[in-house]
Amino acid sequence: MVVTTKKNGNAKDTDETAEVTEVVDVAATDDDGDVTEVVEAATVEAKTADAGDEVVDFDDEADAPVEEADTELAWLGEQDSEAKASSSKRLIALIAAGVLFVGLLASTGFLGYQYWNNTQLKNAASAAQRAAVAYALVLTSIDSNKVDENFAQVLDGATGDFKDMYSESSGKLRQLLIDNKATAHGQVVESAVQSNTKDEAVVLLFIDQAVSNTNVPDPRLDRSRMKMTMKYVDGRWRASNVELP
């Protein structure tokens, strides 16, 4: 007995059909019941082979979404890296702008302080110079008829050691001026500030002084240089030292 099983498909299916036919032919010598079992076994084996092929095909198809997912993850990673790099650049730019702003603010503050300090020094120098010129006129102008008034003005504009020294010598000097009927009139020809701070200054002066007394009735012109140290005391510029170099 020959039983032939046919299947639609490719060459592989044809080989499987031949195999089944061969098995049935061999089994034809046995009983009919045995042939049926062999046919059924061959059929199951063929189906199993087909199912195996189909599983392999499913595995191949499953690989494609995984590859696509990996590609998408890689793209997302690149995008995340680019975003982080861009964020870092923005942060660096903000920090640089902040540092620049602080630097400009500090520079502006320093320049502002420097300008203010220079202005203070300039004003102090001018005030000390004016006070020195005025005090030089007091020192070099004497009237024997107003000696006490002259001495009071000298002491009023003095401070420190110079004031103490003048106070000690004023008694003898007063009597000498009165006895010789001395008079003097001073004039500041030129003056300049040698150095100064906000509360102290050294002023150089060139003075012409016309002097007369009982021995020299006609006024005599004396020219002298004076170096005067001025200090800002009690809201006023006062002479703390006077030198005749």
GROMACS elastic network, one bead per residue, 0.5 to 0.9 nm:
[ bonds ]
;  ai    aj funct       b0    kb
    1    24     6  0.81230   500
    1    25     6  0.70618   500
    1    27     6  0.82955   500
    1    29     6  0.74250   500
    1    32     6  0.83221   500
    1    35     6  0.86345   500
    2    21     6  0.76737   500
    2    24     6  0.63141   500
    2    25     6  0.54844   500
    2    26     6  0.88614   500
    2    27     6  0.86688   500
    2    28     6  0.63393   500
    3    20     6  0.88208   500
    3    21     6  0.66050   500
    3    24     6  0.60496   500
    3    25     6  0.73132   500
    3    28     6  0.84971   500
    3    35     6  0.87498   500
    3    39     6  0.81972   500
    4    17     6  0.77906   500
    4    18     6  0.84613   500
    4    20     6  0.74642   500
    4    21     6  0.52791   500
    4    22     6  0.88842   500
    4    24     6  0.76339   500
    4    25     6  0.89072   500
    5    17     6  0.61115   500
    5    18     6  0.84510   500
    5    20     6  0.68810   500
    5    21     6  0.67059   500
    5    39     6  0.85975   500
    5    43     6  0.84969   500
    6    13     6  0.87332   500
    6    14     6  0.80725   500
    6    17     6  0.60000   500
    6    18     6  0.88860   500
    7    13     6  0.64204   500
    7    14     6  0.73042   500
    7    16     6  0.86517   500
    7    17     6  0.68283   500
    8    13     6  0.69790   500
    8    14     6  0.81476   500
    9    12     6  0.75099   500
    9    13     6  0.54343   500
    9    14     6  0.74066   500
   10    13     6  0.53921   500
   10    14     6  0.66943   500
   11    15     6  0.64075   500
   11    16     6  0.87222   500
   12    15     6  0.52285   500
   12    16     6  0.63914   500
   12    17     6  0.87557   500
   13    16     6  0.51015   500
   13    17     6  0.62555   500
   13    18     6  0.87602   500
   13    46     6  0.86856   500
   13    50     6  0.89540   500
   14    17     6  0.50298   500
   14    18     6  0.62959   500
   14    19     6  0.86753   500
   15    18     6  0.51136   500
   15    19     6  0.62533   500
   15    20     6  0.87361   500
   16    19     6  0.50599   500
   16    20     6  0.63296   500
   16    21     6  0.86960   500
   16    46     6  0.65737   500
   17    20     6  0.51577   500
   17    21     6  0.61963   500
   17    22     6  0.86486   500
   17    46     6  0.85568   500
   18    21     6  0.50179   500
   18    22     6  0.61438   500
   18    23     6  0.85961   500
   19    22     6  0.51503   500
   19    23     6  0.62541   500
   19    24     6  0.86782   500
   19    42     6  0.81886   500
   20    23     6  0.51455   500
   20    24     6  0.62311   500
   20    25     6  0.86558   500
   20    38     6  0.87916   500
   20    39     6  0.70305   500
   20    42     6  0.57693   500
   20    43     6  0.73494   500
   20    46     6  0.84597   500
   21    24     6  0.51089   500
   21    25     6  0.61566   500
   21    26     6  0.87553   500
   21    39     6  0.86347   500
   22    25     6  0.50782   500
   22    26     6  0.63682   500
   22    27     6  0.85871   500
   23    26     6  0.53387   500
   23    27     6  0.62498   500
   23    28     6  0.87276   500
   23    35     6  0.89508   500
   23    38     6  0.72420   500
   23    39     6  0.76319   500
   23    42     6  0.76906   500
   24    28     6  0.60675   500
   24    35     6  0.64385   500
   24    36     6  0.85706   500
   24    38     6  0.68057   500
   24    39     6  0.63189   500
   24    42     6  0.87893   500
   25    28     6  0.51364   500
   25    29     6  0.78429   500
   25    35     6  0.88214   500
   26    29     6  0.65665   500
   26    30     6  0.82916   500
   26    35     6  0.88764   500
   27    30     6  0.55140   500
   27    31     6  0.80418   500
   27    32     6  0.87146   500
   27    34     6  0.71548   500
   27    35     6  0.53913   500
   27    36     6  0.89591   500
   27    38     6  0.72001   500
   27    39     6  0.89031   500
   28    31     6  0.72510   500
   28    32     6  0.75055   500
   28    34     6  0.84942   500
   28    35     6  0.62239   500
   29    32     6  0.86924   500
   29    35     6  0.85521   500
   30    33     6  0.81338   500
   30    34     6  0.62534   500
   30    35     6  0.67661   500
   31    34     6  0.53339   500
   31    35     6  0.65117   500
   31    36     6  0.89300   500
   32    35     6  0.51381   500
   32    36     6  0.63944   500
   32    37     6  0.88790   500
   33    36     6  0.52507   500
   33    37     6  0.65449   500
   33    38     6  0.89105   500
   34    37     6  0.51678   500
   34    38     6  0.63286   500
   34    39     6  0.86878   500
   35    38     6  0.51385   500
   35    39     6  0.61728   500
   35    40     6  0.85632   500
   36    39     6  0.51532   500
   36    40     6  0.61799   500
   36    41     6  0.86427   500
   37    40     6  0.50844   500
   37    41     6  0.61461   500
   37    42     6  0.86126   500
   38    41     6  0.50321   500
   38    42     6  0.61016   500
   38    43     6  0.84665   500
   39    42     6  0.51519   500
   39    43     6  0.60762   500
   39    44     6  0.86064   500
   40    43     6  0.50628   500
   40    44     6  0.62119   500
   40    45     6  0.86304   500
   41    44     6  0.51284   500
   41    45     6  0.61675   500
   41    46     6  0.86676   500
   42    45     6  0.50243   500
   42    46     6  0.62015   500
   42    47     6  0.86635   500
   43    46     6  0.51453   500
   43    47     6  0.62639   500
   43    48     6  0.85739   500
   44    47     6  0.51285   500
   44    48     6  0.60690   500
   44    49     6  0.86468   500
   45    48     6  0.50482   500
   45    49     6  0.62788   500
   45    50     6  0.87146   500
   46    49     6  0.51462   500
   46    50     6  0.63163   500
   46    51     6  0.86821   500
   47    50     6  0.50097   500
   47    51     6  0.61085   500
   47    52     6  0.85779   500
   48    51     6  0.50194   500
   48    52     6  0.61935   500
   48    53     6  0.86914   500
   49    52     6  0.50793   500
   49    53     6  0.63582   500
   49    54     6  0.86863   500
   50    53     6  0.51067   500
   50    54     6  0.62193   500
   50    55     6  0.87214   500
   51    55     6  0.62021   500
   51    56     6  0.87071   500
   52    55     6  0.51102   500
   52    56     6  0.63838   500
   52    57     6  0.86720   500
   53    56     6  0.51751   500
   53    57     6  0.62888   500
   53    58     6  0.87421   500
   54    58     6  0.62586   500
   54    59     6  0.87423   500
   55    59     6  0.62829   500
   55    60     6  0.87296   500
   56    59     6  0.50610   500
   56    60     6  0.63485   500
   56    61     6  0.86942   500
   57    60     6  0.51484   500
   57    61     6  0.62940   500
   57    62     6  0.86627   500
   58    61     6  0.50537   500
   58    62     6  0.60999   500
   58    63     6  0.87807   500
   59    63     6  0.64304   500
   60    63     6  0.53467   500
   60    64     6  0.72491   500
   61    64     6  0.57425   500
   61    65     6  0.77968   500
   62    65     6  0.60322   500
   62    66     6  0.69169   500
   63    66     6  0.52517   500
   63    67     6  0.62822   500
   63    68     6  0.87188   500
   64    67     6  0.51725   500
   64    68     6  0.61988   500
   64    69     6  0.85876   500
   65    69     6  0.59739   500
   65    70     6  0.85084   500
   66    70     6  0.61204   500
   66    71     6  0.85522   500
   67    70     6  0.50318   500
   67    71     6  0.61555   500
   67    72     6  0.85588   500
   68    71     6  0.50361   500
   68    72     6  0.61175   500
   68    73     6  0.85637   500
   69    72     6  0.50141   500
   69    73     6  0.60682   500
   69    74     6  0.85255   500
   70    73     6  0.50541   500
   70    74     6  0.61192   500
   70    75     6  0.85858   500
   71    74     6  0.50723   500
   71    75     6  0.61790   500
   71    76     6  0.85859   500
   72    75     6  0.50214   500
   72    76     6  0.61030   500
   72    77     6  0.84878   500
   73    77     6  0.60387   500
   73    78     6  0.85982   500
   74    78     6  0.62280   500
   74    79     6  0.86177   500
   75    78     6  0.50700   500
   75    79     6  0.61857   500
   75    80     6  0.85570   500
   76    80     6  0.60460   500
   76    81     6  0.85451   500
   77    80     6  0.50003   500
   77    81     6  0.61159   500
   77    82     6  0.85421   500
   78    81     6  0.50465   500
   78    82     6  0.61153   500
   78    83     6  0.85046   500
   79    82     6  0.50715   500
   79    83     6  0.60668   500
   79    84     6  0.85834   500
   80    84     6  0.61292   500
   80    85     6  0.85430   500
   81    84     6  0.50775   500
   81    85     6  0.60775   500
   81    86     6  0.85020   500
   82    85     6  0.50214   500
   82    86     6  0.60402   500
   82    87     6  0.84752   500
   83    86     6  0.50596   500
   83    87     6  0.60458   500
   83    88     6  0.85308   500
   84    88     6  0.60554   500
   84    89     6  0.85658   500
   85    88     6  0.50575   500
   85    89     6  0.62059   500
   85    90     6  0.86862   500
   86    89     6  0.50883   500
   86    90     6  0.62727   500
   86    91     6  0.86372   500
   87    90     6  0.51105   500
   87    91     6  0.61539   500
   87    92     6  0.86121   500
   88    91     6  0.50157   500
   88    92     6  0.61112   500
   88    93     6  0.85128   500
   89    92     6  0.50983   500
   89    93     6  0.61021   500
   89    94     6  0.86124   500
   90    94     6  0.61495   500
   90    95     6  0.86133   500
   91    94     6  0.50790   500
   91    95     6  0.61653   500
   91    96     6  0.85348   500
   92    95     6  0.50798   500
   92    96     6  0.60444   500
   92    97     6  0.85025   500
   93    96     6  0.50749   500
   93    97     6  0.60915   500
   93    98     6  0.85646   500
   94    97     6  0.50522   500
   94    98     6  0.61282   500
   94    99     6  0.86223   500
   95    98     6  0.50116   500
   95    99     6  0.61439   500
   95   100     6  0.85089   500
   96    99     6  0.51076   500
   96   100     6  0.60675   500
   96   101     6  0.85245   500
   97   100     6  0.50372   500
   97   101     6  0.60830   500
   97   102     6  0.86172   500
   98   101     6  0.50416   500
   98   102     6  0.61629   500
   98   103     6  0.84930   500
   99   102     6  0.51207   500
   99   103     6  0.60453   500
   99   104     6  0.85488   500
  100   104     6  0.60933   500
  100   105     6  0.84842   500
  101   104     6  0.50991   500
  101   105     6  0.60448   500
  101   106     6  0.85121   500
  102   106     6  0.60241   500
  102   107     6  0.84645   500
  103   106     6  0.50822   500
  103   107     6  0.60347   500
  103   108     6  0.84517   500
  104   107     6  0.50092   500
  104   108     6  0.59788   500
  104   109     6  0.84351   500
  105   108     6  0.50709   500
  105   109     6  0.60449   500
  105   110     6  0.85176   500
  106   109     6  0.50009   500
  106   110     6  0.60260   500
  106   111     6  0.84761   500
  107   110     6  0.50601   500
  107   111     6  0.60078   500
  107   112     6  0.83364   500
  108   111     6  0.51246   500
  108   112     6  0.59166   500
  108   113     6  0.84951   500
  109   113     6  0.60783   500
  109   114     6  0.84701   500
  110   113     6  0.50888   500
  110   114     6  0.60092   500
  110   115     6  0.84929   500
  111   115     6  0.60269   500
  111   116     6  0.84892   500
  112   115     6  0.51350   500
  112   116     6  0.61406   500
  112   117     6  0.85455   500
  113   116     6  0.50019   500
  113   117     6  0.59620   500
  113   118     6  0.84487   500
  114   117     6  0.50645   500
  114   118     6  0.60270   500
  114   119     6  0.84422   500
  115   118     6  0.51623   500
  115   119     6  0.61020   500
  115   120     6  0.86294   500
  116   119     6  0.50672   500
  116   120     6  0.62127   500
  116   121     6  0.87312   500
  117   120     6  0.50357   500
  117   121     6  0.62384   500
  117   122     6  0.85797   500
  117   198     6  0.89614   500
  118   121     6  0.51024   500
  118   122     6  0.60727   500
  118   123     6  0.85524   500
  119   122     6  0.50875   500
  119   123     6  0.61245   500
  119   124     6  0.85222   500
  120   123     6  0.51969   500
  120   124     6  0.61032   500
  120   125     6  0.86186   500
  120   197     6  0.88549   500
  120   198     6  0.66230   500
  121   124     6  0.50426   500
  121   125     6  0.61096   500
  121   126     6  0.86535   500
  121   196     6  0.72704   500
  121   197     6  0.60457   500
  121   198     6  0.53926   500
  121   199     6  0.89028   500
  122   125     6  0.51590   500
  122   126     6  0.62892   500
  122   127     6  0.86689   500
  122   196     6  0.88801   500
  122   198     6  0.85605   500
  123   126     6  0.52083   500
  123   127     6  0.61702   500
  123   128     6  0.85635   500
  123   198     6  0.83177   500
  124   127     6  0.51709   500
  124   128     6  0.60313   500
  124   129     6  0.84799   500
  124   196     6  0.76612   500
  124   197     6  0.72299   500
  124   198     6  0.54408   500
  124   199     6  0.70854   500
  124   200     6  0.81469   500
  124   201     6  0.80815   500
  125   128     6  0.51682   500
  125   129     6  0.60435   500
  125   130     6  0.86543   500
  125   193     6  0.66157   500
  125   195     6  0.80828   500
  125   196     6  0.61784   500
  125   197     6  0.76600   500
  125   198     6  0.77294   500
  125   200     6  0.84638   500
  125   201     6  0.66386   500
  125   202     6  0.89405   500
  125   203     6  0.88837   500
  126   129     6  0.51463   500
  126   130     6  0.62764   500
  126   131     6  0.86664   500
  126   193     6  0.81820   500
  127   130     6  0.52740   500
  127   131     6  0.62443   500
  127   132     6  0.86497   500
  127   237     6  0.76066   500
  128   131     6  0.51023   500
  128   132     6  0.60736   500
  128   133     6  0.86644   500
  128   193     6  0.82191   500
  128   196     6  0.86588   500
  128   199     6  0.87870   500
  128   200     6  0.78290   500
  128   201     6  0.63806   500
  128   202     6  0.83683   500
  128   203     6  0.77695   500
  128   230     6  0.64199   500
  128   231     6  0.79175   500
  128   232     6  0.81062   500
  128   237     6  0.60067   500
  128   238     6  0.83726   500
  129   132     6  0.50795   500
  129   133     6  0.62333   500
  129   134     6  0.86582   500
  129   191     6  0.74665   500
  129   192     6  0.70270   500
  129   193     6  0.64208   500
  129   201     6  0.80688   500
  129   202     6  0.85389   500
  129   203     6  0.63023   500
  129   204     6  0.88290   500
  129   230     6  0.85079   500
  130   133     6  0.52437   500
  130   134     6  0.62805   500
  130   135     6  0.86288   500
  131   134     6  0.51810   500
  131   135     6  0.60901   500
  131   136     6  0.85699   500
  131   157     6  0.88733   500
  131   230     6  0.81368   500
  131   236     6  0.86037   500
  131   237     6  0.61451   500
  131   238     6  0.73426   500
  131   239     6  0.86097   500
  132   135     6  0.50657   500
  132   136     6  0.60153   500
  132   137     6  0.87066   500
  132   191     6  0.87819   500
  132   203     6  0.68831   500
  132   204     6  0.88354   500
  132   205     6  0.83866   500
  132   228     6  0.69490   500
  132   229     6  0.83020   500
  132   230     6  0.69932   500
  132   237     6  0.80626   500
  132   238     6  0.78752   500
  132   239     6  0.72881   500
  133   136     6  0.51527   500
  133   137     6  0.65483   500
  133   138     6  0.89726   500
  133   188     6  0.66809   500
  133   191     6  0.73770   500
  133   203     6  0.87890   500
  133   205     6  0.75536   500
  134   137     6  0.53570   500
  134   138     6  0.66827   500
  134   188     6  0.88316   500
  135   139     6  0.62875   500
  135   140     6  0.87100   500
  135   153     6  0.87925   500
  135   154     6  0.76068   500
  135   157     6  0.66994   500
  135   158     6  0.87339   500
  135   238     6  0.82863   500
  135   239     6  0.77516   500
  136   139     6  0.50831   500
  136   140     6  0.61516   500
  136   141     6  0.84818   500
  136   186     6  0.77783   500
  136   187     6  0.82617   500
  136   188     6  0.74042   500
  136   205     6  0.82229   500
  136   207     6  0.82220   500
  136   226     6  0.83893   500
  136   228     6  0.86141   500
  137   140     6  0.52748   500
  137   141     6  0.58849   500
  137   185     6  0.78258   500
  137   186     6  0.55405   500
  137   187     6  0.63899   500
  137   188     6  0.71628   500
  137   207     6  0.88401   500
  138   141     6  0.54628   500
  138   142     6  0.77793   500
  138   150     6  0.72801   500
  138   151     6  0.89607   500
  138   153     6  0.69296   500
  138   154     6  0.63294   500
  138   157     6  0.88205   500
  138   186     6  0.80985   500
  139   142     6  0.76031   500
  139   150     6  0.83356   500
  139   151     6  0.88564   500
  139   153     6  0.87180   500
  139   154     6  0.64010   500
  139   186     6  0.80881   500
  140   184     6  0.64838   500
  140   185     6  0.61283   500
  140   187     6  0.79788   500
  140   207     6  0.85948   500
  140   208     6  0.89690   500
  140   209     6  0.67137   500
  140   210     6  0.89775   500
  141   150     6  0.80621   500
  141   183     6  0.73614   500
  141   186     6  0.52858   500
  141   187     6  0.86470   500
  141   209     6  0.80053   500
  141   210     6  0.88357   500
  141   211     6  0.89867   500
  142   145     6  0.87863   500
  142   146     6  0.76900   500
  142   147     6  0.69914   500
  142   150     6  0.64999   500
  142   151     6  0.89319   500
  142   177     6  0.85730   500
  142   182     6  0.74279   500
  142   183     6  0.51722   500
  142   185     6  0.65878   500
  142   186     6  0.87532   500
  143   146     6  0.52550   500
  143   147     6  0.60151   500
  143   150     6  0.74556   500
  143   177     6  0.83307   500
  143   178     6  0.88548   500
  143   181     6  0.81022   500
  143   182     6  0.67582   500
  143   184     6  0.67125   500
  143   185     6  0.85254   500
  144   147     6  0.51873   500
  144   148     6  0.88425   500
  144   150     6  0.89596   500
  144   174     6  0.82389   500
  144   177     6  0.57460   500
  144   178     6  0.51864   500
  144   179     6  0.85201   500
  144   180     6  0.83178   500
  144   181     6  0.55223   500
  144   182     6  0.56466   500
  144   183     6  0.60472   500
  145   148     6  0.85828   500
  145   178     6  0.74240   500
  145   181     6  0.79744   500
  145   183     6  0.88040   500
  146   149     6  0.53874   500
  146   150     6  0.61983   500
  146   151     6  0.87323   500
  147   150     6  0.50461   500
  147   151     6  0.61299   500
  147   152     6  0.85875   500
  147   174     6  0.65047   500
  147   177     6  0.77960   500
  147   178     6  0.77327   500
  148   151     6  0.51382   500
  148   152     6  0.61613   500
  148   153     6  0.87245   500
  148   174     6  0.78244   500
  149   152     6  0.51628   500
  149   153     6  0.64036   500
  149   154     6  0.87939   500
  150   153     6  0.52592   500
  150   154     6  0.63544   500
  150   155     6  0.88448   500
  151   154     6  0.50102   500
  151   155     6  0.62149   500
  151   156     6  0.84879   500
  151   166     6  0.89073   500
  151   167     6  0.87866   500
  151   170     6  0.73671   500
  151   174     6  0.83313   500
  152   155     6  0.52573   500
  152   156     6  0.60452   500
  152   157     6  0.87910   500
  153   156     6  0.50370   500
  153   157     6  0.64297   500
  153   158     6  0.88220   500
  154   157     6  0.54950   500
  154   158     6  0.64460   500
  154   163     6  0.84005   500
  154   166     6  0.83879   500
  155   158     6  0.51381   500
  155   159     6  0.78010   500
  155   163     6  0.60467   500
  155   164     6  0.88513   500
  155   166     6  0.74121   500
  155   167     6  0.72901   500
  156   159     6  0.81436   500
  156   163     6  0.86085   500
  156   238     6  0.83236   500
  157   163     6  0.84275   500
  157   236     6  0.87789   500
  157   237     6  0.79022   500
  157   238     6  0.51442   500
  157   239     6  0.63105   500
  158   161     6  0.87585   500
  158   162     6  0.65299   500
  158   164     6  0.87364   500
  158   166     6  0.87747   500
  158   230     6  0.89333   500
  158   237     6  0.89241   500
  158   238     6  0.51970   500
  158   240     6  0.60659   500
  158   241     6  0.82897   500
  159   162     6  0.61914   500
  159   164     6  0.77289   500
  159   230     6  0.89307   500
  159   231     6  0.80540   500
  159   233     6  0.80074   500
  159   238     6  0.59953   500
  159   239     6  0.58857   500
  159   241     6  0.81981   500
  160   163     6  0.55836   500
  160   164     6  0.65951   500
  160   165     6  0.89429   500
  160   239     6  0.81735   500
  160   240     6  0.53444   500
  160   241     6  0.79546   500
  161   164     6  0.51052   500
  161   165     6  0.61351   500
  161   166     6  0.86129   500
  161   240     6  0.64404   500
  161   241     6  0.71116   500
  162   165     6  0.51661   500
  162   166     6  0.61663   500
  162   167     6  0.85468   500
  162   239     6  0.73678   500
  162   240     6  0.54263   500
  162   241     6  0.52565   500
  162   242     6  0.72011   500
  163   166     6  0.52497   500
  163   167     6  0.61092   500
  163   168     6  0.87236   500
  163   239     6  0.81914   500
  163   240     6  0.72175   500
  163   241     6  0.84680   500
  164   167     6  0.51875   500
  164   168     6  0.63819   500
  164   169     6  0.89225   500
  165   168     6  0.52824   500
  165   169     6  0.64327   500
  165   170     6  0.85582   500
  166   169     6  0.52620   500
  166   170     6  0.57404   500
  167   170     6  0.53373   500
  167   171     6  0.77900   500
  168   171     6  0.70569   500
  168   172     6  0.86926   500
  169   172     6  0.58738   500
  169   173     6  0.62901   500
  169   174     6  0.86136   500
  170   173     6  0.50285   500
  170   174     6  0.57763   500
  170   175     6  0.86666   500
  171   174     6  0.52689   500
  171   175     6  0.66761   500
  171   176     6  0.89347   500
  172   175     6  0.54481   500
  172   176     6  0.63519   500
  172   177     6  0.88406   500
  173   176     6  0.51008   500
  173   177     6  0.62254   500
  173   178     6  0.86928   500
  174   177     6  0.53716   500
  174   178     6  0.63965   500
  174   179     6  0.87634   500
  175   178     6  0.51654   500
  175   179     6  0.61235   500
  175   180     6  0.86884   500
  176   179     6  0.52229   500
  176   180     6  0.62657   500
  176   181     6  0.83667   500
  176   182     6  0.83944   500
  177   180     6  0.53948   500
  177   181     6  0.57735   500
  177   182     6  0.52010   500
  177   183     6  0.79192   500
  177   213     6  0.86081   500
  178   181     6  0.50271   500
  178   182     6  0.67658   500
  179   182     6  0.79033   500
  179   214     6  0.88218   500
  180   183     6  0.89574   500
  180   213     6  0.56851   500
  180   214     6  0.55226   500
  180   215     6  0.77447   500
  181   212     6  0.82385   500
  181   213     6  0.54109   500
  181   214     6  0.61352   500
  182   211     6  0.74447   500
  182   212     6  0.58290   500
  182   214     6  0.71090   500
  183   210     6  0.83379   500
  183   211     6  0.59342   500
  183   212     6  0.54970   500
  183   213     6  0.63575   500
  183   219     6  0.88305   500
  184   209     6  0.66402   500
  184   210     6  0.55391   500
  184   212     6  0.64410   500
  184   213     6  0.87554   500
  184   219     6  0.83124   500
  185   208     6  0.84606   500
  185   209     6  0.55877   500
  185   210     6  0.52823   500
  185   211     6  0.66864   500
  186   207     6  0.67168   500
  186   208     6  0.57924   500
  186   210     6  0.64170   500
  186   211     6  0.86401   500
  187   206     6  0.86190   500
  187   207     6  0.56213   500
  187   208     6  0.52492   500
  187   209     6  0.62470   500
  187   210     6  0.86258   500
  188   191     6  0.72989   500
  188   205     6  0.68114   500
  188   206     6  0.59239   500
  188   208     6  0.64218   500
  188   209     6  0.86747   500
  189   205     6  0.75502   500
  189   206     6  0.54345   500
  189   207     6  0.54745   500
  189   208     6  0.67297   500
  190   204     6  0.83030   500
  190   205     6  0.57777   500
  190   206     6  0.51515   500
  190   207     6  0.72879   500
  191   203     6  0.69671   500
  191   204     6  0.55208   500
  191   206     6  0.63146   500
  191   207     6  0.88717   500
  192   202     6  0.87415   500
  192   203     6  0.57440   500
  192   204     6  0.53622   500
  192   205     6  0.66987   500
  193   196     6  0.72354   500
  193   201     6  0.70371   500
  193   202     6  0.59658   500
  193   204     6  0.62425   500
  193   205     6  0.89162   500
  194   201     6  0.75286   500
  194   202     6  0.54495   500
  194   203     6  0.56261   500
  194   204     6  0.65837   500
  195   200     6  0.84607   500
  195   201     6  0.56743   500
  195   202     6  0.53948   500
  195   203     6  0.74371   500
  196   199     6  0.76399   500
  196   200     6  0.55278   500
  196   202     6  0.62273   500
  196   203     6  0.86427   500
  197   200     6  0.52078   500
  197   201     6  0.62170   500
  198   201     6  0.80245   500
  198   232     6  0.82191   500
  199   230     6  0.83346   500
  199   231     6  0.58050   500
  199   233     6  0.80373   500
  199   237     6  0.82924   500
  200   229     6  0.73996   500
  200   230     6  0.56850   500
  200   232     6  0.61744   500
  200   237     6  0.83820   500
  201   228     6  0.83897   500
  201   229     6  0.58941   500
  201   230     6  0.52104   500
  201   231     6  0.65829   500
  201   232     6  0.87518   500
  202   227     6  0.70907   500
  202   228     6  0.58454   500
  202   230     6  0.61942   500
  202   231     6  0.89178   500
  203   226     6  0.82989   500
  203   227     6  0.59323   500
  203   228     6  0.52708   500
  203   229     6  0.63217   500
  203   230     6  0.74737   500
  204   225     6  0.74585   500
  204   226     6  0.59622   500
  204   228     6  0.64294   500
  204   229     6  0.88872   500
  205   224     6  0.84771   500
  205   225     6  0.57864   500
  205   226     6  0.50876   500
  205   227     6  0.63647   500
  205   228     6  0.78187   500
  206   223     6  0.74495   500
  206   224     6  0.60690   500
  206   226     6  0.64000   500
  207   222     6  0.81983   500
  207   223     6  0.57212   500
  207   224     6  0.53632   500
  207   225     6  0.61268   500
  207   226     6  0.74347   500
  208   221     6  0.66001   500
  208   222     6  0.57525   500
  208   224     6  0.65432   500
  208   225     6  0.89078   500
  209   220     6  0.79019   500
  209   221     6  0.55306   500
  209   222     6  0.50041   500
  209   223     6  0.61999   500
  209   224     6  0.79144   500
  210   219     6  0.55035   500
  210   220     6  0.52219   500
  210   222     6  0.61779   500
  210   223     6  0.87748   500
  211   216     6  0.82107   500
  211   217     6  0.88172   500
  211   218     6  0.82178   500
  211   219     6  0.50796   500
  211   220     6  0.51587   500
  211   221     6  0.64946   500
  211   222     6  0.73647   500
  212   215     6  0.78461   500
  212   216     6  0.54014   500
  212   217     6  0.53130   500
  212   218     6  0.59786   500
  212   220     6  0.63497   500
  213   216     6  0.51006   500
  213   217     6  0.54116   500
  213   218     6  0.80664   500
  213   219     6  0.81198   500
  214   217     6  0.55829   500
  216   219     6  0.70063   500
  216   220     6  0.76634   500
  217   220     6  0.86707   500
  224   244     6  0.73803   500
  224   245     6  0.85028   500
  225   243     6  0.85381   500
  225   244     6  0.59631   500
  225   245     6  0.64811   500
  226   242     6  0.69961   500
  226   243     6  0.57657   500
  226   245     6  0.66340   500
  227   241     6  0.81970   500
  227   242     6  0.58846   500
  227   243     6  0.50787   500
  227   244     6  0.63688   500
  227   245     6  0.72179   500
  228   239     6  0.66578   500
  228   240     6  0.77310   500
  228   241     6  0.58178   500
  228   243     6  0.63600   500
  228   244     6  0.88246   500
  229   238     6  0.83780   500
  229   239     6  0.57739   500
  229   240     6  0.56568   500
  229   241     6  0.51106   500
  229   242     6  0.65175   500
  229   243     6  0.86928   500
  230   237     6  0.60688   500
  230   238     6  0.53769   500
  230   240     6  0.57288   500
  230   241     6  0.73080   500
  231   236     6  0.80271   500
  231   237     6  0.53999   500
  231   238     6  0.54125   500
  231   239     6  0.63442   500
  231   240     6  0.63491   500
  232   235     6  0.64084   500
  232   236     6  0.53600   500
  232   238     6  0.63159   500
  232   239     6  0.89270   500
  233   236     6  0.53647   500
  233   237     6  0.61599   500
  233   238     6  0.66872   500
  234   237     6  0.83066   500
  239   242     6  0.71259   500
